[in-house]
Amino acid sequence: GFVWSILIFSSPNVIFSMCYKRRNWLLITEYNLVIEGNKLSVVSSAKIFGVTISDNLKWNDHVLECIKKANKRLFFIVLLRRANVPTKDILDFYFCTVRPILEYCVPVYHHVLPKYLNEELERVPNCVTKIFASKSSYDECIANFGLTTLKERRENLSTRFFSSIAIDPSHKRSSLLSPVNNPKYICSGAKGTFSCRGSKPTGTGTLLFP
């Protein structure tokens, strides 16, 4: 079968590999690669430019690492609350020191992030709101203090990032994006709609060819 592998030297004497065969991710655990007399060991995940990438291309390790770092700074928010610091200043501290950790390199993985990891990330700002507004729910705090959920912010950050590349042909990353997928058919109809993905029509209408 078709085999595709990536080998990344994440650090000295360490190799990170992925192998794809018949829809199954296979980690090759034994390598006889030696560099300058040192045998390379295989790891299941590697941190590259601050992003933890796993051999199965899932983002659990990276998300959990971000949450772990962010939770370490929540105690400072507790101290600010005990010192009767105004809520606005507490939120500014959260915006500057905690939230950036949870949003690092989000365009890389946002669109493939499963729901349960989204919920895990959202627990951090939920805990923050409980510190200075323990009697209010997370949704009430978002409405009362003009906050935005992390998912909405990731969506906006990712959209702005890729849009800035797509509209600028001279951008150095423009060649890395796939071409725009223009539809082959234009479907319209007053009594129903056609599906252009192979399923049966759901009603009558007009099928226009470009």
N, C-alpha and C positions, 0 to 999 in steps of 0.2 A: 504494500500500500504506500500511499504518499506520506513522506516523512519530512517535516519541517522543524528545524531546530535553531535555537539562538544560544550563543555562548557569550556570556558577559563576565569579564574579569572585574568583579566588584571591589576587590581589595587584593593585596598581595597573597598569593598562595590559595586563593578562593575562586571557584568558578560557579557560575549560576547558569543553569540550562533549562530549556523547555523543548519538548519534543511532541509533535502532533502526528497522530496516526489513527485513521479511522474514527475520528471524533473523540478520541480519548487522549487526555494529556498524560504523557509518560515522563517521569523524571528519571533520567539516566544517573544512577547513583554511583557507578563505578567508572572512573576515568584513569587511564594510565598516562596522564599528561604530567610531564615534569619540566620545570623551568629552573635552570641553574641549580639542579640537584634537589629542588623542593617539589614534592608531589602536591598537586592541586586537590583540595577538598571541595566537595559539592555541597552547596547550601540550597535550601528551598525558597529563600527570599533574599533580596539584596536591596540596599538603600542607594539610590542613584539620584544625586542632586536633591537630597532631602525627601524623595518619594520612595516609599517601600513598595517594591514590585515583587509579587509572588510568582512561583513557577506555574501556577494554574490560572494566572491572569485575573485573579479575584483581588478585591481591594480591602478585605477584612483586616489584614495586618496593618495597612497604612491608616485606615480609619481608627482602629484601636490605638495605634501609636499617637495619632493626633488627639484623641480623646484623653489619653493618659497625660499628655503634656498640658492640655488645657485644664484638666482637673487639678493639677498641681498649683495652679494660680488662683483657683477659686477661694482658697483660704485668705488671700489678700483682700478679696471682696468682703469676706466676713469681717475682717479687721476694720475695713473702712466703714462698714455698717455699724459696728460696735462703737466707733469713734464719732458717730452721728454725722458722717459726711453726707452732703446732699445727694439725692438719688441721681441727679443729672451728672454729677462728678463720678459716681460709681459706674454709671453706664458708659461714660467716656473712658474710664479705665478698662472696662470690658471690651469696648470697641477697639482700643489700642493694643491691648496685651493678650486677650484671650481669643477673640473672634478671628484674628489673622491666622492663628494656628490651625483653626478648623477650616480655613479657606485657602490653604496653601496649595497651589497648583491644581485648583478645582477643574479647569478646563480639560485636564488630562483624563479624569475619571467620572465627571459628574453624570454624563449621559448613560453610563453603564452601572450606576450605583443602584443596588436593589433597595426595596422599600425598608427592609429591616435595618440596613445601615443608615439610611436617612433618619430613621427614628432614633437610632443610637446617637447620632450627631446632634439631633434636636434636643436630646436630654440635657446637654450642657447649658444652653441658654435658658432652658426651663429651670435648672437648678439655680442659675443666677437670679432669675426673677423671684424665686422662692426666698432668696436671701433678703431682698428689700421690699417684697410685697407677698408675704407668706399667705395672706388671706385671699389673694386673687389667683385665678387660673392663668395658665400661660397665654391663652387666647385673649383674655381680658388685659393682660399686661401688654401684649402686642398692640391692642387697640388704644389703650390709655397712654402709653409712652411712645407711640409712633414707631414701634420696632418692625423689623422684617424678618421672616423666618429664614433660616440658613438655606433651605432649599430654594426659595425665591432669589436669594442673593447669589447662590451658585448659578442659577439659570441666567441671571442678568450678567454676571461676570463672564460666563462662557459665551453668551451671545455677543457681548461687546468684543471679546477677544477674537473670536472667529470672524465676526463681521469686519473688524479692522483689517484682517488679512485678506478676506474675500474681495473687498472693494478696492484694494490697492494691488494691482498686478506687479508692481515693482517691489512688493514686500519680500524680504528674504525667505519667508516661510510660505509664500504663495504657491510654489511648486509642490509643496507637500500635501496640499489639500486635494481631495478628489474633485473632478469636474462637477459642475452643477447638473443635477438630474432633471432635465426637462421632460415633461410628460409627453408620451407619444400620441395620446388621444385626449380630446376635449369632450367631456360628457355633459349633456344638459337635457332637461326635459321637464315639462310642467306636471305630468302625472306621476313621475317616478324618477329614479336615477339608475344609471348603469354602473356596474362595477368593472373597472379596467384590470382587475387582478385575476381573472379567470373564473370567477363565480358567476352564477346565473343572474340575469337582470332582475331587479326588484320591481320594475314597472316599465311603462312605455316612455319613450323620449326620443331625442335626436342624437345621433352619434356623429360628430364632426371630425373629419380627418384634417390634420394640418397641411 
